[in-house]
Amino acid sequence: MDDSTGILPGLPPVMGKPVHVAFDGGRMTSDTGILLLAAIEQRLGIAERLGNCIEDPRAPERVRHGLAEMIRYRALLIAAGYPDGNDCDALKADPAFKMAVGRLPESGKDLCSQPTISRLENLPGPTALKRMMAAMVELFCDSFDQVPRRILLDIDDTEDRVHGGQQLALWNAHYDSRCFLPIHIYEAARGKPVAVILRPGKTPDGAEVALVLRHVIRHIRARWPAVEIIVRGDSHYGRPEAMAWCERQRVGYIFGLPGNPVLLRRVGPLAEDAALARLAGEGDKVRRYADFRYAARSWTVERRVIARVEAGAKGADSRFIVTNLAGLPKSLYEKIYCARGQAENLIKAHKLHLASDRTSCTQATANQFRLLIHTAAYWLMLSLRGLAPRTSFWRDAQFDTIRLCLIKVAGRVTEMVTRIKIALPTAYPYQVGFADLAGRLAKLPP
């Protein structure tokens, strides 16, 4: 850049006219859409819920940045694609983010810096984190307009690689890495997050699975004692302790079950029938279903096992699930159990689009707090997407698409005596969608 003129060099002329580019546009932002998320956050009250769970050790008269304000700022940054704590320094004077946390864009003081955010991340202890996780379950319950008849919970874990000496990091041979394996729990119908729990990089045992389910489901049942709850997960979660707890608490479950020689012998005639049917021309792939009572050595009672046997070009393939639900075997397997694959997409949105694997703090408590902030950002993006009409493109858009098209919007911010004016680009291609979501947001109750 030419220091004397402030003009950036190197851009070719257009139709013989030189192109002059300089950073002299005035008070502008590249994230005007963050104000939509800020309005959603005000209605959900996520920052206040989490901030109220933390005891602030600072002298009140010397506080410049409240706990809720810092949490709100950090969650909005993550939603806008700024997951690193250093981004707080780069954007603390951005007019859109200042407005989003309740400060005037020009005359208001700058937002908190990276060291302040780092101190915040290391502030909550185990007790405060338990309160915050309970507050997130309360947020999940508050998100329903009326008492649901049934809640289907998907539970799964995901690899979160570490590259340092973080607490709880373990070597996992399956993933060939040192990692965490945080547990994610989502409500299956709408993809609402219920809990995200940091844990060591090993497969959870039965006592741990039962403990997690007990804490989450008891919070839900405290609000709605009669609601029907079903838990769905792969074979990691089909532990006898977890199933026994579900049976005692009137909780439905449907879990994957690893195959073994005993189970394969039980479905031997079924596999033979499927193979003969394929040879007879029934189809390229032929499936058969059956259910029976079975008890593994570690089980104290027999449970219902559903078998799916498939004969194809590569031979026979047998899969098993264990459940206490009533229904036809084919329907339970194909319509209920196989639909759990959607949970992987929800984890992808949390982990990839919102960078929730940025758990690089040394202390496990700080990394758990980060997961909570990323979950808050997930709520904001999910709620914005949920405002779109059912037939709208935005209703099924991924979070990164929403961010690119609706959050990353340039705007010129002008603070006047009686109002604040934001001028958006005339050539902005998603004006209709932006205006529609803003209109729907304005009609929501406060």
Secondary structure, 3 states (H helix, E strand, C coil): CCCCCCEECCCCCECCECCCEECCCCCEECCCCHHHHHHHHHHHCHHHHHHCCCCCCCCHHHCCCCHHHHHHHHHHHHHCCCCCCCHHHHHCCCHHHHHHCCCCCCCCCCCCCHHHHHHHHCCCCHHHHHHHHHHHHHHHHHCCCCCCCEEEEEEEECCEECCCCCCCCEEECCCCEEEECCEEEEECCCCEEEEEECCECCCCCHHHHHHHHHHHHHHHHHHCCCCEEEEEECHHHCCHHHHHHHHHCCCEEEEEECCCHHHHHHCHHHHHHHHHHHHCCCCCCEEEEEEEEECCCCCCCCEEEEEEEEEECCEEEEEEEEECCCCCHHHHHHHHHHHHHHHHHHHHHHHHHCCCCCCCCCCHHHHHHHHHHHHHHHHHHHHHHHCCCCCCHHHHCCHHHHHHHHHCCCEEEEECCCCEEEECCCCCCCHHHHHHHHHHHHCCCC
